[in-house]
Amino acid sequence: MMPASPHPFPTLYFNSGIKMIDSSDNAAFVRNDYLSGTVKGETGIEGLRLDFNAGLRLEVPSGNWHVRITDADSELVFFDYDVSEKTLISMEQFFIRWRIEVSRDGEPVFSHTYDATDQEVCFVLQPHVVGDNIMFLPYIASFAQKHRCRAVVVAGSLITPLMRELYPELTPVLNVSENTYATYDLRNFQKEPFWESDNSRSLPYAYIGRLLLGLDFTPRPRVFTPSAPRLIKEPYVTIAVQGSGTLKSWLYPGGWETVVDYLKELGYRVLCIDRAPAHEDDSGKVVMPANAEDFTGDRSLVDRLHMIHYADFFIGISSGLTWLAEAAGTKAIIISGITMPHTEYDTPYRVINRLVCHGCYNDLRVDWKAPCPRHQGTPREGECSRKIHPKQVIEMIDRLRRDLWKH
């Protein structure tokens, strides 16, 4: 059941004309609008209120009004009509440098171009997601620097301590306040064309934050300075074998055990830092290698950040802990077949078998969340992961270690 509208007038959605709204869009728009509450910005004209907390939102009271809304950069016209007793809301929810011009009785009475300088801008993250949020944090910090605004973040208890550790200038909050000029809900970034202009699965992850927040560059992750001492004296390597789905994992039979044995022969302790010793879903079960040390359990992301930082290197898959390795400034080997190499952050230590089916996550023709969307029920099911040989990983370990010695 949809919540009641927070507005005094009926809502009128508008967009660039790229797509008409349908039922699947409607629920997300209404939910986002409801969470943002009433339109917060005063214009100096009674009853006319403006903010950017769920897209552009403009409350127009009764009267002979005409509203023109454009993109200040491209001059693209979104809305240019007479209107009365309506709350106008843009379907486009990502960053646009909006331009609003309002006339009453044929006379211009108000104009405003988006300007977040010295304003509070809120960013909403998924509370239980690791990788996407770590990816977004440097973009949020860069947005705040570019626009000279106060960045506040609704992040949740999992991410907030990590954000404080990496980006202390970002302020955690529980919700959108009355002082908020604009809000960007980054939880829905995979929903195009209104939550992002292009489908994120077709893009390098390094570009998604730029696309959503209107940045001209890909910011470098903050150089991490540890706030806790090293707890393990011996040389060690951290590994993470689980992801949000089994098909993201490396499923070569006995592959992890072979790699762990090799690392131990090299003199490393091998610490598995996944959240739990095992993960199971409809596609199967992934278990911590029995020959690795069990550092799973109730540890914070900040604890894991320090464990990865002090490791000689990290080995993982397409998962949040692999993104945590980048935040920690630690060399990482990424083993993945479900994603194309451009999907995660750039690393020279990517292990993939390009000679078998791979990259279904980036194939917009299939539902990548379905169990092996191209070959389910055939002998080729899951071959992107099952046919990555331990030899490939071991050779990558050797190459990474040679590179470390060079430096």
N, C-alpha and C positions, 0 to 999 in steps of 0.2 A: 504494500500500500504506500503510495507516494505521500510525503509530508505536505502540509499546507504551505502555500506560498508565503514568503516573508514580506511580500510587497503589497502596497495599497491598491495597485492597479493591475489589470490583466497583463500577462507577459507576452511580448512580441519578439520572437527570435529572428535574427537576420544573419546573413552570411554573404560571402563574396559571389555566391552562385555556383560554387564548385560542385555542390551536392545538396539535394533537398533533405531535410531532416526526416528520419524514420523512427520507428518504435525503439530500435536498439540504441539509437542516439539519445532519445528523449529521456530515458531513465538517468543516464549519466549527467546530462545537463541539469535536470531538476535536482539531483542529489548534490551536485557541486554548488548550485545556486543556494540551496537550503543551508548547506554548511557554511557558506559565506555570510548568511544573515541579510540584514537590511542593507540597502545602498547607503554608504557611509559618508560620501563626500559632499560638502556644501558648495554651492556655486555662487552664492550671494543673491540668488533669485528664489523667492519663496516657492517651494514645491519641486524645484528642479534640482535633482541630486545626481551625482556622478561618482563612480569608482571603477576599478579594474580588478575586482575580486573574484569574478567568475566569468572571465572575458570582460568586455566593456559592458557596463550596466548604467543605463541612463533612465531615471524616473522623470516622466513628463506629465505635469499636472493638466487640469482642464484649461482649455484656451485654444487660441488660433496659432499653433506652433508649427514651425517647419524645422526639421532636423536633417543635417547632412553629415554623414560619417565617412571618413576616408582614411586610407593609409597615408601618413604624412610623407613616407619615402617614395612610394610608387604612384601616388595619387589615385590608386584604385578606389572606386566608389563602392561602399558597402550598403549605404542607406541614404536616400534623398527624397523624403516624403513629408507631407503634412501629417501631424500626429497629435493626439490628445488623450490624456488619461491612459497612458501605457507605460510599462517598464520595458525598455528596449535592452536586449541582451544579445551579444554577439555569440555565434556558434564557435567561432575561432577562439580557442582558449590559450593558445601559445602567445609568445611575445609579438606584438605589432605596435609600431609607434603611431597610435591612434590620433586622429585629428577630428574634433567635434565642433560643429558650427550650428548655432541655434538662433532662429528668428522668431519674433512674436509680432503678429499683426503686420508682417512684411518688413520689420525692422530688425537688424542684427542686435542681439542682446547678450550673447555669450559665445565665447570660443575658447577652446583648450586643446593643446597638443600634449600628449603624454610626456611627462617629465617627472622622474622619480627622485630627483635631487633632494636630499635631506628628508626623504619620505621613508616610511616603514613599508618594506616589501616582504611578503610572506611566501615561503616555499613549502609545499606539503609533500612529504615522502611516504612511501609504503612502510608501515611500522615493522614488518617482519621480513623484509628483503635486505640482503647484504650487498651483493654485487652492484646492482643498479644504483643504490644510494651512494656507495663509495665513488662510483663513476660520476654522479651528479655534484658531489660536494665542491670540487674545484671550479665547476662552472658557476655554482651559486656564488662562491667567493669572488669570481671574476666579474659576474653581473653587478655585485655590490660595488666593486671597485670602479667599474666603468660608469655606472649611473650615480655614484657617490650617494648611495642610499643605505639605510639601516636594514640589514638582512636578518629576518627571523625565520626559524624553521620548525615546522611541526614534524617531528621525526619519530617519536616513540622511544620507549625505554631501551630497546636494543641498540639503536644507532646513536642516540644522544651522547652517551659517554665517549664514543669513538669520535664524534664530531667535535666535542670539546677538546679532545686530545690533538686532533689534526688541524682544526679550523676554529680556534677559540674566539675569533671575531664574529662568528655566526652565533646568534642567540636562540636557544631552544625555547619554544612556547608550546602551549597546549592547544591553542585555536587562533582563529583570525580575530584580531581585536578591533575596537572602534577606530583605532588610529591607522589601520592598514590601508594604504593607497592602492596596492595591487597584490594579487595572489596568483601564484602559478602552481597548479596541482600537478605534480610530476608523476603521480601514481598511474595516470591513464595514458602514458606517453606512447603506447603501442596502438592507440586508436586514432587512425587518420580518417578523414582529412581535417577534422576539427580540433583534435587535441595535439596533433602535429601535422605539418603540411605534407610530409612524405612518410611512407611506411618504414618504420625503424629497422625492420628485418632486412631491408634492402640496403641499409647504410652501415658504414663502420660505426661502432659504438662511440668512437672518438668524435663523431660529428653530431650525435643526437643532442647533446647538451647545447651545442652551438645553434642547432635548428630550433629547439624549443625556446631558448632564451635570447635569441637574436645577437649572438656574439660572432665576431669576425675571425676568431682564432681558437685553437685548441689549447687550453691552459695546461701547463705542466702540473702534475701533482705536487703538493707541498713537500718539501724535504723534511722527512720525519726525524725529530730529535727525541730519543727515548726518555721517558720520565721514570723508568724503573730499571734496576740493574740486571745484568745477565745472571741467570740462575743456574745455568748448566755450563760447567767448565769445559767439558769435552767438545770436540767438533761434532756438529749434528746437522741433520737435514730435516725439515718439516715436510710432511706430505698430507694431502687431503684427497680422499678417494671418492667422496660423495658429492652429489649436486642436488638441485631441487627435483630432479627426475633421474631414474635409473639410466635412461638412454643417454644422459650426458656423461655417464661414467665410462671408464676404460674397462672393457669386459673381456679382454683376452684371458682365457683360463690360466690362472696361476701367474699372470703377468706382474701384478704388484709384488707377489712374494719373490719372484725372480729379481726384480729391481731392488727390493729391500735387502736381499742377500748380497747383491753386488755392492750396494752402498756400505754395508757392514764390513765387507771384505776390504773396502777402501779406508776403513777406520772411522766411519761415521756412526753415531747413534742416529736412529731413524724414529722420529716422533710423529705419530698420527694425531692430528689436531682437529679432526671432524667433531661435530657436535655430539654424535652418538657412535657407538661401535658398529652399528648396522643401520641401513636404511632400506625399506621395502615399499614398493608400490605395485601397480598393476603390471608393470613391465618386468619385474624381477626384484632381486635383493642384492645389495652391495654390502660387503662385510669388510671391516678393517683387516689388513694383512696380519696373520697370526704372528709373524716374525717381527712386526713393528712394535714399538713401545706405545702403550695406550695413554695418550694425553687428551682423550676425548672427555666429555662431561661438561659440568656446569662451570664453564670458564667464560668470562666476558670477552667481547671482541677486542678490548684494549689489552687483555692478557694475551690473547692470540696474536695481536699485532706485535707485541714485544717478543714473543716466542719466534715469530717469523723473522723479525728484524735481526735478531742475533744468530739466526741460522746461517750456514754457509750458502744455502740456496733452498728453494722451495719447489716441490713438484705437485701439480694439481691438474684439474680438469676445468671445464667451463662452469665455474662456480664462484660464489661470493668470496671464498677464502683465497682464490687466485687473485681477485681484485684487491684483497687485503694485502697480498704480497707486494703488489705495486705500490700501495700506500706506505708500506713498510720500507720501501726502497731496496727490496731484496730481489736478486735475480730469480726468475721463475721459469720452469719448464711447464708448458701447457700441453696436455695430451687431450686432443679432441677431434672427433670426426663429425659430430652433429652440426658444428658451426664452421663457416669458412674462416680462413686465417685473419681476415680483416675485422672479424666481429668483436673479439676482445681487444684489449690494448695491444699495441705493437710490441712484439718481442722476437728476437732472433732464435728463440728456443721453443718453437712450436713443433709438436710431433703430430703428424697426420699422414694417413695413407691415401694419396690422391688417386691411386690406381683402382680403388673400389668406390662404391657409392658414398657420397659424403655431402655435407652442407645443407641438409634438408631444412634446418632452421631458417636459412636465408632464401629458401625457395617459396615465393609467394603463392605458388600454385597448389601447395599442400598444407594441411594442418599439421604443423610440426609437433604439436602436443600429442597427436595420436601415436600409438606404439608403432614405430618404424613406418612412417606414412607411405613410403615407396615400396617396401618389400615385406610387409607384415604377412606372416603365415607361409613364407617361402624360405628356401635354404639360405637366401641372402639377407634375411632379417638381421638388422643390427650389425651388418658387416663393417660399417664405418668405424665401429669401436672394437669389434672382435678381431679385426684383421690389422690392428696396429701391433706389430711384433715387439716383444721386450727388447730385442736387439736395437730397434730404433730409439727406444728410450735410453738405453745404456750408452749408445753412441752420442746421444745428445748430452748426457751427463758428462761424458769425456770432453766434449767440445766446450761445454760451459766451464768446466774446471780449467781447461787450457786458457780460456779467456780470462778467468779470474787470476791465474798466475801471471798473465801478461801485465796486469795492473797492480 
